[in-house]
Amino acid sequence: MPRWKELPAEISSSERQLLVQLRRLKDHSDLSLASLAGRTSYSRSSWERYLNGKKPVPRKAVEELARVCGTEPTRLLVLYDVAERSRPRTTATGRTDESSSASPESARPLEPAREAEPEPEPGQERETASAAAPEPEPRPGPTPIPEQRPSDSRRPGRTVPLGWLVAAVVLAVAVSFGAGLLTARAWDDDAPAKKKTGPVAAGTGYLRGQTYECAVQRKDGRLRAGHSDTREMLLDINSTGFDVVEAQCLLREKGFDPGVFDGLYDERTKGAAKKFQQARHLVVDGIIGPDTWRELRR
């Protein structure tokens, strides 16, 4: 089974929770994206964008995925409604108002109608037209480029104006620099995240590839590691963030070491979660949900 891509960091936690459940449902059905496209009204590329967080998944797509996989859609639709309320909304003020985008000429006041002039007599029509129409001013043509003559070796002719040549050189440098930035960004995205030595204390912003400290203590009757207070967030493969760091710290506190505390829910973290669920007589699926959180914080 191919590994899912990591969800974008800018999507909300409720949107992330919905996509984790949809991915899990798709994986359990053993349906490929092509098979899913054949059984629903959405294409393979649409499902790829929906399940990887590139585009918000429609409500109808959630219902069709649940129907194809033979699952009751009620719980997924509840998650969808929560995620849909957290999505940014496009208001009428954010769209271009056709009335306000009219051309400046249409907003100008109409000029008063000119009085009709008397029609000239047939004999005077040509003379009046030629006298009334002013002669058009000659427009300056392009500057002629001096032709280089073979016999004149002292002054070679220029075929391109100097201003154009400078602009072309500047544009070429800018394009080369931009291409270098895109290439470096592509290599950086494909390269694995570099882990910095030493744990990072709690309170800093989450950075992928770094490890974090685990200062587990009991507060208000529940264990906390200082990274997250959640008791409901669903965590599965490719989940990231401080919720994952909190779960990793609590798993180690309970005697089930996930290996690292980097906020990435990988196979080793999922294996530790399964062992903990089995020891607590929970559903052994490796997905940390409300029941597993409750046992972790005891």
N, C-alpha and C positions, 0 to 999 in steps of 0.2 A: 504494500500500500504506500503510494508516494506521500511524502511528508508535506503538510500544509505550509504555506508561506506565513511568515509572521504578520499579524494584523497591524495596520498603521497605528502609530502611537497617538494620533490626534483624535481618534474616534472615542466616544464616551464609554464608560464602563458598562452601561446597560446595553449599548450596541454590541460591545465585545462579548457580553454574556449571551446575547441572542445568537451571534455568529458561531460561538463555541458549540452551542446546542445544535444548530443546523449542521455544522461540520460533523459532529458526533453521530447525528441521525443518518447523514449521508454515508459515513464510513460503515456503520452497522448494517446498512442495506446492501453493501457491496456493489453499489451502482456507480459506474463511471459518469463523468460529466456528459459524455456523449449519450449514454443510456438515459440519463436524467433529462436531457434535452428532448429525446424521443418520446418520453412519457408525459412531458409537461408542455405548456405553451411558451416556454422560454428557451432560447438557444444555448448552446454550450458556452459561448463567450459571455453571455449574460450571467449564467450560473458561476462562471469563473470570477467575474467582477463582483457579484454579490457575496460569495463565500470568502473572498479575500479582502473584503472591506473597501474595495475601490469605488463601489456605488451602493447606496442604500437599497436593501432588499425590499421589494414591494410586499404588501400584505397578501396578495393573491399568490405570490410565489411561495410564501410560508405555508399557506393552506395546501397548495399542490404538492409541495415536498412532503408534508405530513401524510397526505392521502396516498402518494406513491409508495411511501415507506410503511404504510399500514399503521400509523400512529394517530392518536387523538390530538387534534391541533389546538385544543383549548389552552394548554400550558404555554405552547409556543406563541400563540396570539397574545397572551398576557405579556410575555416578554417583548413581543413586537410593539405593543401599545406603549410600554414603558420606554423603549428605545426610540420610538417615533416622537414622543414628547420631548426627548432630549436633543433631537436633531435641529439644526439651525433652520429657521423658516425664512422663506423668500416673500417679503411683503410687497405690497403694491408700490411703496416708495422706492424699493430696490430695483424696479423695472423702469424701463425708459418710457416716459409718457409721450405718446404721439403728439399730443397738443403742444407740449413744451419743446419737442424736438423739431418743430417746424422751422423752415428756413427763415433767415432774417428778412428776406424780401417779402415773405408773406405777412410778417408782423408790421411792415411799414404802412403808414396811412396812404390811401389811394390818392393819386394826384388829381386835382380838379380837371374835369374834361375841358379840353380846348375848344374854343369856338370854331365852328366849321368855316373854312375859308371859301370864298366864292370860286367856283370852277373857272379856270382860265379859258379864254377863247381858243378855238382850234389853232389859230395861227400863232398864238403866243405860248402854247403848252410846252413846246420843246425848249424855247428860250428861258421860260420861267423855271423849268426843272433843272436846266444846266446852271442857271444863276443861283438857285437856292441851295443846290447840293454843293457843299464845300469840297474842295479837292482833298482826297485822303493824304495824310502826311506819310511820307516814305518811312517805313520801319527799318531800323538798322539791321542789316543782315549779319550773319556770322562773320567774325573776323577772319579774313583770308589767311591761310597758312602759307608762308613763303615757301616756294618750291626750291628744293636743293638742286643746284646745278652742279654737274660733275666738274665743270671747269673752275668753279669757285670753291677752292679748298680752304679759304681763310674763314668763311662764315658758314658752318654747317646749318641747314634748316632744321627747325623744331617741328615735329609732326604732332606733338601733344602739348597743350598749354600747361604751363608749370603748375597752376592751381589744381588742375585735374590730376596731374601726376602725384602731387602731395596727398590729395584726398584719397587716391587709389591705394597709396602706400599705407596710410593710416587705417583704411578699411581692411586691408589685408592683414595688418598686425592685429587688429581687433578680432577678426574672424579666427585667426590662429590661436590667439589667447583664449577665446571662448571655447574652441574645440579642445584645447588642452585641459580647461576646467572640466568640461563634460567627460573627457576620458578619465581624468583623475577621480571624478565622482563615481563613474561606473566601476573602476577598479576598487574604490573604497567600499561600494555597496556589496560587491561580490566577495570581498575579502572577509575572513572571519574577524569578529570583534576582538581587539587586543585587550587583554586583561591587565590592569594595572596592579602592581604589587601592593599588598597591604589592604586591609578592610577599610571601608568608608563608614564613618559614623552616621547614625540616623539623623534626619533633619535636612540632609542635602537632597537635591533633586535626583530622581532616578536616572541613572546612566547605564545603558546596556554594556556588559562586558566587565563591570566592576563587582567586587564582592563587598558585602555589608556585614556589620557587626550584629551579633545576636545578644541582646541584653534582656533575657527573658526574666520577668518578675510577675508576681501575682498582684493584681489591682482590682478592687471591687469584686473579689471572688473569682476572677478569671485571669488566665495566663496571657501575658502580652509581651511581644518582643519589641515594641516601640516603632513598628513600621506601618501597621494598619490595624484598625479596630473592627474590620468587617467580620460578620458572622454568616453571611449569605452568598458572597461572591463565588461563582462557579469557576474553578480552575481546571484546565486540561492542557494537553500538549500544545506548546507554542504560546501559552499565556505568559505575559510579562508584566513586570511592575512590582510595586511594594507589597501588593497582596500576596504575590508569590514568595517574596522574601520573608514575609511574616509566617507563611505556611512552612517554609523550609526550616526556619528557626524553631518553630513549635514541634515539628517532626523530630528534629534532633533532640529537643528537650524531652520528648517522650521515648527516646531510645531508638529512633529509626532515622539514621543519618542519611540525608539526601546528597551528601558529598560537598556541594558548594552552596553559597548563599548569594547568588547573583541575580535573582529575580527572573530566571528563565525556567519555565516548567518543562523540563526535558524528561527523557525516559528514566533517568535515575531517580528524579524526584517523584515521578509517577509510580515507580517500583516501591519506593519507601512509603508512599501513600497507600498502596495496595496492602502492604504488610501491616500497616497501622490499622486499616479498615478490617482486615481479617482478625487481628488481635482484639478489636473492639466489637466484633460480631456485626459489622456493618456490611452494606452492599459493596462487594470488592470489584470496583470498576476503575479505580485510580483517579476518579474525578472528585475533587474536593468541593463539597457543597455544604448546605446548612447542617446536615447531620454530622459530617466529618469535622466541621468547624467547632460544633458544640463539644465534641470529644477532645479536640485539640486544646481547647481553652479550659478544660476542667482542671 
